[in-house]
Amino acid sequence: QTEAVLLQNEGALLAGKGAPYRDRVLDNYRRAREIYQALDDQSGLVGILINEGNLYENEPSKARAYYEQAQAKAESLQDPILLGTCAMNRGRTYRQQGDLEQAQELYQQSRTYFEEAADQVAVAEVTVNLAVVEMERGRRELARQHLQSSEAYLRAMDPVDEKAFARKVAEIRTFQADIQGELGESHAAEQLYEEALALYEEHPDPLKEAETQLNFGAHLLRVGRREQALNLIE
């Protein structure tokens, strides 16, 4: 089982390095799946299906097929974390395709599961996704309310837990900042970007940190701070 977990995690890390590593990623997932099947580890099989769905970020229908298979297995386990993760990912695929009603329904289901599991970080993440749905509908005040709610969940976290999930918190901070910038809340957006970058400095994740720097730079360009923006982008 430890070997399967290592193969799975290595595959997920290599997936972030792009197309040149795709064959190796798929081989890792295949080998891990074989181990989980031999052990009848249904939880491990759900995780592999989620990882495989994540490989198709730009093909929402294909990704959703994996998430739906994962959801079916997770339902037999009644694990709220797995169920919440499947629902949130399925919601994202519907949002990508413009089906905001279905996306909202799945995000709400996901939040209920994460609340049941008392996973504050996951609740905050899915709540930010709900804010994105409302932004796409043009309902800015509702988007702002979801942002405030996501912030409340993060602020309620135990500092020890926040450290354990620091990189995920940094990712959520970037997501929040992106929306605050679209809402015209420039100062709030900058604070959130800076918080995210401070977390990445303490808990490195170079790819995600680079994404935050790019988004922050794009925001600064929009508000006319060209020199600062170019420094971040470089």
Phi and psi in degrees as a GROMACS rama.xvg file:
@    title "Ramachandran Plot"
@    xaxis  label "Phi"
@    yaxis  label "Psi"
@TYPE xy
-61.2686  -40.8617  THR-2
-61.3642  -41.8875  GLU-3
-63.2156  -42.5801  ALA-4
-63.0358  -41.9281  VAL-5
-64.1276  -44.1802  LEU-6
-60.6805  -43.1384  LEU-7
-64.4508  -46.781  GLN-8
-67.9883  -38.7094  ASN-9
-62.9401  -41.1703  GLU-10
-60.3352  -43.7214  GLY-11
-63.6804  -38.6836  ALA-12
-67.7184  -44.1862  LEU-13
-66.5609  -29.09  LEU-14
-59.3763  -31.7519  ALA-15
-71.3544  -9.8616  GLY-16
-93.2357  0.0382291  LYS-17
98.1167  -172.656  GLY-18
-56.5097  -37.5701  ALA-19
-58.1834  -21.2541  PRO-20
-101.446  2.65522  TYR-21
-57.6852  -44.4705  ARG-22
-62.5986  -41.1293  ASP-23
-67.2923  -39.7806  ARG-24
-60.0285  -48.5224  VAL-25
-63.4611  -37.2816  LEU-26
-65.2993  -40.992  ASP-27
-59.6867  -46.2312  ASN-28
-65.3754  -38.3351  TYR-29
-61.8318  -46.4676  ARG-30
-65.4314  -40.9336  ARG-31
-64.3165  -41.5516  ALA-32
-60.5682  -42.1037  ARG-33
-59.6978  -39.8553  GLU-34
-67.6209  -46.7676  ILE-35
-61.0341  -38.9397  TYR-36
-64.9234  -41.8414  GLN-37
-63.388  -32.974  ALA-38
-88.6727  -5.09129  LEU-39
54.028  42.8361  ASP-40
-92.6942  92.6051  ASP-41
-67.7842  -34.9042  GLN-42
-62.2716  -42.4611  SER-43
-63.3433  -39.0175  GLY-44
-66.0565  -36.4595  LEU-45
-61.5787  -44.3578  VAL-46
-60.8195  -40.5873  GLY-47
-63.068  -44.0607  ILE-48
-62.1949  -39.0789  LEU-49
-64.1032  -45.3871  ILE-50
-58.983  -41.6649  ASN-51
-66.442  -39.7999  GLU-52
-60.2835  -37.0494  GLY-53
-64.6252  -19.5815  ASN-54
-69.5543  -17.41  LEU-55
-113.171  50.9308  TYR-56
-57.3944  -32.8312  GLU-57
-99.5583  8.6907  ASN-58
-128.704  76.7571  GLU-59
-57.1776  -37.5243  PRO-60
-65.5648  -41.917  SER-61
-67.0156  -43.5236  LYS-62
-60.43  -42.8464  ALA-63
-63.1534  -33.5724  ARG-64
-59.1595  -39.9282  ALA-65
-69.0191  -43.1774  TYR-66
-63.9111  -34.7975  TYR-67
-69.3502  -37.6027  GLU-68
-63.1141  -41.6641  GLN-69
-62.8561  -41.9461  ALA-70
-60.1847  -42.7837  GLN-71
-61.1046  -41.1491  ALA-72
-70.5902  -39.2526  LYS-73
-65.1547  -31.9831  ALA-74
-63.7663  -33.8374  GLU-75
-70.6193  -24.2881  SER-76
-88.3837  -24.3375  LEU-77
54.0963  41.7983  GLN-78
-93.993  112.573  ASP-79
-63.0291  -31.9019  PRO-80
-66.2961  -47.0376  ILE-81
-65.3549  -42.5792  LEU-82
-63.4999  -41.4004  LEU-83
-65.5016  -39.6859  GLY-84
-65.669  -43.2831  THR-85
-61.9824  -45.893  CYS-86
-64.1745  -42.0283  ALA-87
-64.0288  -43.0963  MET-88
-67.0876  -39.2457  ASN-89
-62.8847  -40.8596  ARG-90
-59.2892  -39.564  GLY-91
-62.3192  -39.8021  ARG-92
-65.2551  -37.2886  THR-93
-69.0723  -37.8127  TYR-94
-63.175  -40.5089  ARG-95
-59.8076  -30.5282  GLN-96
-94.725  5.30517  GLN-97
85.5324  5.75339  GLY-98
-89.9165  82.1124  ASP-99
-71.9675  -30.766  LEU-100
-63.295  -48.3392  GLU-101
-66.1822  -39.3334  GLN-102
-60.7863  -46.6171  ALA-103
-61.3668  -44.0208  GLN-104
-59.717  -43.5681  GLU-105
-70.5891  -38.1561  LEU-106
-62.2483  -39.8462  TYR-107
-66.4069  -40.7141  GLN-108
-59.6831  -44.9746  GLN-109
-59.545  -44.7165  SER-110
-61.8075  -39.309  ARG-111
-60.9469  -43.9425  THR-112
-62.9141  -44.9672  TYR-113
-67.4088  -34.1098  PHE-114
-64.8529  -39.5231  GLU-115
-60.9006  -37.706  GLU-116
-82.9698  -4.29719  ALA-117
57.4099  37.9426  ALA-118
-97.3466  93.17  ASP-119
-63.5113  -38.3169  GLN-120
-64.8995  -44.6587  VAL-121
-65.5541  -38.9298  ALA-122
-61.5006  -43.8326  VAL-123
-61.3966  -41.5047  ALA-124
-63.8608  -46.5245  GLU-125
-70.8062  -28.9359  VAL-126
-67.6398  -35.7355  THR-127
-64.6813  -37.4509  VAL-128
-62.0813  -36.7119  ASN-129
-63.9924  -35.6014  LEU-130
-63.29  -38.3739  ALA-131
-62.9391  -42.4667  VAL-132
-57.487  -45.6133  VAL-133
-68.971  -32.7163  GLU-134
-63.1141  -42.099  MET-135
-69.0016  -23.6724  GLU-136
-83.6854  -10.0394  ARG-137
83.7743  12.6941  GLY-138
-97.569  78.5547  ARG-139
-65.4475  -35.9927  ARG-140
-67.475  -40.4075  GLU-141
-64.9025  -38.7294  LEU-142
-60.189  -43.3406  ALA-143
-62.3821  -40.2  ARG-144
-63.0468  -41.352  GLN-145
-64.2351  -39.1799  HIS-146
-60.9009  -44.913  LEU-147
-61.9514  -38.2979  GLN-148
-65.9103  -43.5256  SER-149
-62.1819  -37.7999  SER-150
-65.9283  -38.9734  GLU-151
-61.7585  -40.2002  ALA-152
-62.5389  -43.3947  TYR-153
-67.7733  -40.1199  LEU-154
-66.3849  -25.4799  ARG-155
-80.768  -7.24856  ALA-156
-68.8974  148.54  MET-157
-68.2332  134.906  ASP-158
-54.4873  -32.929  PRO-159
-64.9601  -42.9479  VAL-160
-64.5883  -40.0512  ASP-161
-61.3791  -38.6488  GLU-162
-65.9896  -39.7197  LYS-163
-63.303  -31.4785  ALA-164
-112.959  29.8698  PHE-165
-56.9836  -41.514  ALA-166
-69.484  -36.0458  ARG-167
-67.4756  -39.3723  LYS-168
-61.5741  -41.4006  VAL-169
-61.9372  -39.7677  ALA-170
-63.3338  -41.8192  GLU-171
-66.4016  -40.3089  ILE-172
-58.1678  -42.1039  ARG-173
-63.0402  -43.7866  THR-174
-59.0743  -45.5504  PHE-175
-61.5721  -43.1244  GLN-176
-62.9862  -41.2218  ALA-177
-56.5917  -44.6704  ASP-178
-71.4584  -40.9793  ILE-179
-58.9631  -38.7948  GLN-180
-63.1539  -42.2155  GLY-181
-65.9897  -28.9137  GLU-182
-78.7421  -5.84921  LEU-183
85.8831  9.58947  GLY-184
-91.6085  75.5817  GLU-185
-63.8616  -44.365  SER-186
-64.14  -44.1462  HIS-187
-62.7171  -40.7956  ALA-188
-61.0563  -45.888  ALA-189
-62.5678  -40.4357  GLU-190
-60.433  -42.2202  GLN-191
-67.7298  -42.626  LEU-192
-59.1794  -43.6817  TYR-193
-65.5536  -38.7939  GLU-194
-61.1526  -44.0302  GLU-195
-60.9335  -45.6719  ALA-196
-65.5778  -35.6017  LEU-197
-64.0634  -39.9422  ALA-198
-65.9186  -40.6421  LEU-199
-67.4314  -31.6273  TYR-200
-64.1077  -37.7784  GLU-201
-81.7328  -32.2274  GLU-202
-130.361  82.0247  HIS-203
-59.2611  138.841  PRO-204
-151.659  85.5245  ASP-205
-55.4405  -40.4261  PRO-206
-65.3259  -46.6588  LEU-207
-68.1556  -36.4639  LYS-208
-62.8488  -41.5109  GLU-209
-62.5567  -40.1708  ALA-210
-60.8132  -42.8225  GLU-211
-62.7844  -43.1663  THR-212
-61.5518  -41.3669  GLN-213
-63.8407  -45.4701  LEU-214
-65.0085  -40.6644  ASN-215
-63.5756  -44.3406  PHE-216
-60.4875  -42.5774  GLY-217
-62.4144  -39.7041  ALA-218
-62.4117  -45.6289  HIS-219
-64.658  -34.315  LEU-220
-62.163  -41.3576  LEU-221
-63.6531  -30.4785  ARG-222
-98.5121  12.0696  VAL-223
86.7428  12.9259  GLY-224
-101.082  71.4896  ARG-225
-64.2358  -45.4031  ARG-226
-64.055  -46.5675  GLU-227
-60.4377  -41.3375  GLN-228
-61.1086  -46.719  ALA-229
-64.5208  -37.0623  LEU-230
-60.2749  -45.0918  ASN-231
-65.0231  -43.3098  LEU-232
-65.6854  -39.9727  ILE-233
